[in-house]
Amino acid sequence: MDKVIYLFRKVGGEMRIESIEEKAKDTIEKYSFNEFPIDPVKIALKVGIAVRDVQFKDIAEDSVCGGILKENESIEIYVNKYDPINRKRFTIAHELGHYFLGHLENKGECIDLHRDINNENKIIEIQANAFAAALLMEKNRVEYSFKTLKKVGFSNENIILELSKIFAVSASAMNLRVQKLGLM
């Protein structure tokens, strides 16, 4: 395959963050068997989705994280082979969000390639990001870990760094997650 560029068609309706959190929790319970940190590749494989490290040609490599392609009954996730491992993990979890949240259901094909979110796709991209965060940084575990580290005297900055290592995500992703959970 020389070039993979497909665009999402607009998806109507909004999904509440609580519903997305619940969907991610259900996914963890059903497919991760209490493994920690969560391995999004294993989850993808368990639902029959192949994950491929690729070099995106003809596109600025630093502007592309990955995408998901559905053709008939076959689904593949593509991740930028030049991204750091934590970025790849989040990208795979994000693409799984599109799958588990039903963004692929009425499309023959779709892929979200660019890091930037335009207005047309903003809702589904926010939903997929929320799913990825909830999948990789499960709410109860983050809250418990944050409070435990706070009790033993860690600063907020050091808590973020420690949690990012524990959950195998970037510090910026963890910082955003703890803020959205109201922990800081």
ABEGO torsion letter per residue (X at the ends): XABBBBBBBBBBEBBBAAAAAAAAAAAAAAAAGGBOBBBAAAAAAAAGBBBBBBBBBGBBAAABAEBBBBBEABBBBBBBAABBAAAAAAAAAAAAAAAAAGAAAABABBBBABABBBAAAAAAAAAAAAAAAAAABBAAAAAAAAAAAAAAGBBAAAAAAAAAAAAGBBAAAAAAAAAAAGAX
